[in-house]
Amino acid sequence: MMRRHHDGSVRNKDGPLEFRKLDPISASDKLENLDILWKTSWLLWPKRPGWSGLMQSVCHGPHPGKSSVHFFPMIDMDPTDMSCIYSTLHFVAAESHRQGTTPMLTFDQPLYWKAKTIIVHEKEGSELRSIVLNLGGFHSVMSFFGCVGHVMEASGLNEVFAVTQILSGKAYARAIRGHFLVYTALSSIVLGRAYGVNLSMVDEESDTGKDFQEAADLLDKLLREDVSPDEVCSKDVLNRIS
């Protein structure tokens, strides 16, 4: 049974039609197997660089270049005032229309919510409806951590972290460090149980032991830059472990 709501959207008992079917989004990452190599190294040889350290050590490439920043005219108003935000939205929309580009704006959380409220309540055909509104990167990550904390609230993570602000996303730096440590520990436990490997005790004569030893040798060569990340990721041993 379908019904049209006051906002013009068409819904049935299962929710909005536009959200019933989501197209799959896939992206290929040629260095995906580096994650497998990193997890394996922590299982048996824990004195290894962290994930960020490994990626910075082995991934090299051209720098995208220096960004250019230009300041627009200042609006002499309280930035939290709705009139100031409304004026900013119109100015950006008009400037983008003049340049023939799509207007994009990034706000921190308090201003983002107010700007979003203005855009949603604009009439169809308004130049403000074409604005792509983005939440700032810092608040996006905080929101993500808060979502993880809400979903995993009764999992025991709160006792592991011992800092309640980590699960809420407020303790940003601690949250990043803490989640990486928990991810590393859980990955080691899962791999160990999946392969029947006791930490630092591997039968090197078994097929599993040979695979793990080969992976360890690959990581040593990678850190010494004797092999490239592409060469490492092409090895069959990582596909067998994964």
C-alpha positions as a Python dict, from the first residue, in 0.01 Angstrom:
ca = {
    (1, 'M'): (0, 0, 0),
    (2, 'M'): (143, 332, -110),
    (3, 'R'): (74, 678, 30),
    (4, 'R'): (201, 1025, -45),
    (5, 'H'): (324, 1222, 256),
    (6, 'H'): (304, 1596, 317),
    (7, 'D'): (664, 1639, 198),
    (8, 'G'): (577, 1491, -142),
    (9, 'S'): (762, 1162, -95),
    (10, 'V'): (598, 833, -187),
    (11, 'R'): (614, 564, 80),
    (12, 'N'): (475, 224, 152),
    (13, 'K'): (469, 29, 476),
    (14, 'D'): (839, -59, 436),
    (15, 'G'): (957, 302, 409),
    (16, 'P'): (1053, 549, 133),
    (17, 'L'): (1075, 388, -212),
    (18, 'E'): (1401, 567, -297),
    (19, 'F'): (1568, 388, -4),
    (20, 'R'): (1427, 40, -73),
    (21, 'K'): (1707, -52, -314),
    (22, 'L'): (2067, 63, -287),
    (23, 'D'): (2303, 8, -577),
    (24, 'P'): (2617, -183, -476),
    (25, 'I'): (2932, 27, -458),
    (26, 'S'): (3264, -149, -499),
    (27, 'A'): (3615, -12, -520),
    (28, 'S'): (3921, -218, -602),
    (29, 'D'): (4226, -169, -383),
    (30, 'K'): (4540, -322, -530),
    (31, 'L'): (4714, -298, -190),
    (32, 'E'): (4436, -475, -2),
    (33, 'N'): (4660, -770, 82),
    (34, 'L'): (4890, -544, 284),
    (35, 'D'): (4624, -556, 555),
    (36, 'I'): (4647, -936, 560),
    (37, 'L'): (5025, -920, 580),
    (38, 'W'): (5010, -670, 867),
    (39, 'K'): (4758, -878, 1065),
    (40, 'T'): (4967, -1192, 1018),
    (41, 'S'): (5283, -1021, 1140),
    (42, 'W'): (5114, -911, 1463),
    (43, 'L'): (4994, -1265, 1528),
    (44, 'L'): (5343, -1414, 1554),
    (45, 'W'): (5590, -1127, 1558),
    (46, 'P'): (5430, -845, 1762),
    (47, 'K'): (5729, -607, 1743),
    (48, 'R'): (5618, -461, 1415),
    (49, 'P'): (5505, -111, 1309),
    (50, 'G'): (5140, -21, 1346),
    (51, 'W'): (4910, -2, 1045),
    (52, 'S'): (4975, 368, 981),
    (53, 'G'): (5350, 317, 1028),
    (54, 'L'): (5358, 28, 781),
    (55, 'M'): (5163, 219, 516),
    (56, 'Q'): (5381, 528, 551),
    (57, 'S'): (5696, 315, 530),
    (58, 'V'): (5611, 118, 217),
    (59, 'C'): (5372, 337, 15),
    (60, 'H'): (5544, 604, -190),
    (61, 'G'): (5419, 824, -468),
    (62, 'P'): (5388, 1178, -599),
    (63, 'H'): (5243, 1443, -373),
    (64, 'P'): (4911, 1582, -504),
    (65, 'G'): (5049, 1934, -483),
    (66, 'K'): (4996, 2246, -278),
    (67, 'S'): (4638, 2359, -230),
    (68, 'S'): (4540, 2716, -300),
    (69, 'V'): (4315, 2900, -56),
    (70, 'H'): (4128, 3219, -141),
    (71, 'F'): (3929, 3425, 107),
    (72, 'F'): (3588, 3555, 9),
    (73, 'P'): (3450, 3883, 143),
    (74, 'M'): (3375, 3870, 515),
    (75, 'I'): (3015, 3876, 634),
    (76, 'D'): (3012, 4099, 940),
    (77, 'M'): (2760, 3895, 1138),
    (78, 'D'): (2751, 3631, 1408),
    (79, 'P'): (2841, 3307, 1222),
    (80, 'T'): (2578, 3115, 1419),
    (81, 'D'): (2303, 3354, 1313),
    (82, 'M'): (2060, 3199, 1065),
    (83, 'S'): (2066, 3517, 853),
    (84, 'C'): (2445, 3491, 822),
    (85, 'I'): (2425, 3127, 715),
    (86, 'Y'): (2144, 3207, 471),
    (87, 'S'): (2347, 3490, 315),
    (88, 'T'): (2651, 3261, 287),
    (89, 'L'): (2450, 2990, 112),
    (90, 'H'): (2312, 3238, -141),
    (91, 'F'): (2654, 3390, -207),
    (92, 'V'): (2816, 3050, -268),
    (93, 'A'): (2527, 2931, -485),
    (94, 'A'): (2540, 3248, -698),
    (95, 'E'): (2919, 3235, -732),
    (96, 'S'): (2910, 2869, -835),
    (97, 'H'): (2634, 2937, -1088),
    (98, 'R'): (2847, 3216, -1237),
    (99, 'Q'): (3143, 2978, -1266),
    (100, 'G'): (2930, 2692, -1398),
    (101, 'T'): (3021, 2457, -1113),
    (102, 'T'): (2836, 2266, -843),
    (103, 'P'): (2829, 2459, -515),
    (104, 'M'): (2986, 2272, -223),
    (105, 'L'): (3008, 2388, 137),
    (106, 'T'): (3168, 2235, 445),
    (107, 'F'): (3054, 2326, 795),
    (108, 'D'): (3132, 2205, 1143),
    (109, 'Q'): (2849, 2026, 1319),
    (110, 'P'): (2651, 2318, 1475),
    (111, 'L'): (2652, 2526, 1155),
    (112, 'Y'): (2602, 2220, 934),
    (113, 'W'): (2274, 2142, 1107),
    (114, 'K'): (2146, 2497, 1065),
    (115, 'A'): (2251, 2513, 699),
    (116, 'K'): (2089, 2176, 631),
    (117, 'T'): (1766, 2298, 792),
    (118, 'I'): (1762, 2602, 561),
    (119, 'I'): (1827, 2398, 246),
    (120, 'V'): (1565, 2133, 327),
    (121, 'H'): (1295, 2396, 375),
    (122, 'E'): (1374, 2575, 47),
    (123, 'K'): (1120, 2545, -234),
    (124, 'E'): (1182, 2324, -536),
    (125, 'G'): (1383, 2514, -795),
    (126, 'S'): (1564, 2727, -539),
    (127, 'E'): (1932, 2776, -614),
    (128, 'L'): (2009, 2660, -259),
    (129, 'R'): (1874, 2310, -330),
    (130, 'S'): (2171, 2244, -560),
    (131, 'I'): (2426, 2298, -279),
    (132, 'V'): (2622, 1989, -173),
    (133, 'L'): (2658, 2027, 203),
    (134, 'N'): (2941, 1841, 374),
    (135, 'L'): (3006, 1783, 741),
    (136, 'G'): (3364, 1871, 841),
    (137, 'G'): (3610, 1581, 852),
    (138, 'F'): (3676, 1610, 1225),
    (139, 'H'): (3308, 1598, 1319),
    (140, 'S'): (3243, 1320, 1064),
    (141, 'V'): (3499, 1096, 1236),
    (142, 'M'): (3362, 1190, 1580),
    (143, 'S'): (3012, 1097, 1461),
    (144, 'F'): (3142, 766, 1324),
    (145, 'F'): (3311, 681, 1655),
    (146, 'G'): (2991, 771, 1837),
    (147, 'C'): (2794, 532, 1614),
    (148, 'V'): (3043, 252, 1681),
    (149, 'G'): (3022, 322, 2053),
    (150, 'H'): (2642, 308, 2046),
    (151, 'V'): (2630, -22, 1856),
    (152, 'M'): (2905, -183, 2068),
    (153, 'E'): (2788, -37, 2400),
    (154, 'A'): (2725, -373, 2571),
    (155, 'S'): (3016, -559, 2406),
    (156, 'G'): (3271, -490, 2679),
    (157, 'L'): (3458, -217, 2488),
    (158, 'N'): (3370, 33, 2758),
    (159, 'E'): (3557, -178, 3014),
    (160, 'V'): (3854, -221, 2778),
    (161, 'F'): (3891, 150, 2708),
    (162, 'A'): (3808, 263, 3062),
    (163, 'V'): (3740, 609, 2917),
    (164, 'T'): (3371, 666, 2841),
    (165, 'Q'): (3446, 958, 2607),
    (166, 'I'): (3614, 718, 2364),
    (167, 'L'): (3289, 540, 2283),
    (168, 'S'): (3106, 870, 2246),
    (169, 'G'): (3372, 999, 2004),
    (170, 'K'): (3466, 1297, 2219),
    (171, 'A'): (3817, 1180, 2309),
    (172, 'Y'): (3921, 1187, 1943),
    (173, 'A'): (4294, 1103, 1964),
    (174, 'R'): (4241, 833, 2227),
    (175, 'A'): (3957, 686, 2024),
    (176, 'I'): (4173, 642, 1714),
    (177, 'R'): (4455, 482, 1914),
    (178, 'G'): (4220, 265, 2117),
    (179, 'H'): (4021, 132, 1823),
    (180, 'F'): (4340, 44, 1635),
    (181, 'L'): (4472, -149, 1936),
    (182, 'V'): (4145, -340, 1980),
    (183, 'Y'): (4134, -413, 1607),
    (184, 'T'): (4489, -550, 1621),
    (185, 'A'): (4417, -771, 1922),
    (186, 'L'): (4092, -910, 1779),
    (187, 'S'): (4252, -976, 1438),
    (188, 'S'): (4531, -1174, 1607),
    (189, 'I'): (4283, -1379, 1808),
    (190, 'V'): (4061, -1454, 1506),
    (191, 'L'): (4357, -1551, 1284),
    (192, 'G'): (4507, -1764, 1560),
    (193, 'R'): (4185, -1958, 1613),
    (194, 'A'): (4112, -1986, 1241),
    (195, 'Y'): (4452, -2146, 1175),
    (196, 'G'): (4490, -2323, 1508),
    (197, 'V'): (4801, -2118, 1579),
    (198, 'N'): (4915, -2051, 1934),
    (199, 'L'): (5093, -1718, 1959),
    (200, 'S'): (5463, -1751, 1879),
    (201, 'M'): (5428, -2131, 1854),
    (202, 'V'): (5400, -2247, 1494),
    (203, 'D'): (5488, -2578, 1342),
    (204, 'E'): (5712, -2456, 1063),
    (205, 'E'): (5692, -2793, 889),
    (206, 'S'): (5315, -2771, 842),
    (207, 'D'): (5154, -2598, 545),
    (208, 'T'): (5018, -2327, 772),
    (209, 'G'): (5356, -2275, 934),
    (210, 'K'): (5524, -2242, 595),
    (211, 'D'): (5265, -1985, 485),
    (212, 'F'): (5316, -1777, 798),
    (213, 'Q'): (5693, -1798, 768),
    (214, 'E'): (5674, -1689, 405),
    (215, 'A'): (5452, -1397, 505),
    (216, 'A'): (5702, -1294, 773),
    (217, 'D'): (5986, -1302, 520),
    (218, 'L'): (5780, -1092, 281),
    (219, 'L'): (5721, -830, 549),
    (220, 'D'): (6093, -814, 630),
    (221, 'K'): (6177, -762, 264),
    (222, 'L'): (5902, -502, 231),
    (223, 'L'): (6029, -299, 527),
    (224, 'R'): (6384, -315, 384),
    (225, 'E'): (6236, -205, 47),
    (226, 'D'): (6378, -513, -126),
    (227, 'V'): (6036, -569, -282),
    (228, 'S'): (5757, -331, -379),
    (229, 'P'): (5406, -334, -227),
    (230, 'D'): (5265, -443, -565),
    (231, 'E'): (5496, -745, -572),
    (232, 'V'): (5402, -842, -218),
    (233, 'C'): (5028, -814, -284),
    (234, 'S'): (5058, -1039, -590),
    (235, 'K'): (5191, -1332, -384),
    (236, 'D'): (4961, -1634, -355),
    (237, 'V'): (5050, -1686, 11),
    (238, 'L'): (4846, -1383, 115),
    (239, 'N'): (4543, -1510, -76),
    (240, 'R'): (4578, -1845, 99),
    (241, 'I'): (4594, -1682, 441),
    (242, 'S'): (4301, -1452, 371),
}
